[in-house]
Amino acid sequence: MFDRDGNGYITAAELAHSMAKLGHALTASELTGMIKEADTDGDGRINFQEFAQAITSAAFDNSWS
């Protein structure tokens, strides 16, 4: 659902689209914050490991907003 093109990474555009489809449209600031928080290797996109870690962390601490 999040990785729309199936390349193994979630870009900012893919994240924004998926969140909007889930009924949670993000502001530019929220999107930037989510990417910055999850993108631990700094390549500007989220791989599976980063996504899993971010989702697990978010379940305990919603610090992106």
ChimeraX attribute file (.defattr): number of C-alpha atoms within 10 A of each C-alpha:
attribute: neighborCount
match mode: 1-to-1
recipient: residues
	/A:1	12
	/A:2	17
	/A:3	17
	/A:4	15
	/A:5	11
	/A:6	9
	/A:7	8
	/A:8	13
	/A:9	19
	/A:10	25
	/A:11	19
	/A:12	17
	/A:13	14
	/A:14	17
	/A:15	22
	/A:16	21
	/A:17	18
	/A:18	18
	/A:19	16
	/A:20	12
	/A:21	11
	/A:22	9
	/A:23	9
	/A:24	11
	/A:25	15
	/A:26	16
	/A:27	11
	/A:28	11
	/A:29	10
	/A:30	14
	/A:31	19
	/A:32	14
	/A:33	15
	/A:34	19
	/A:35	22
	/A:36	17
	/A:37	15
	/A:38	22
	/A:39	19
	/A:40	17
	/A:41	11
	/A:42	11
	/A:43	10
	/A:44	15
	/A:45	21
	/A:46	26
	/A:47	19
	/A:48	12
	/A:49	13
	/A:50	19
	/A:51	19
	/A:52	13
	/A:53	12
	/A:54	20
	/A:55	14
	/A:56	11
	/A:57	13
	/A:58	12
	/A:59	8
	/A:60	8
	/A:61	10
	/A:62	10
	/A:63	10
	/A:64	15
	/A:65	10
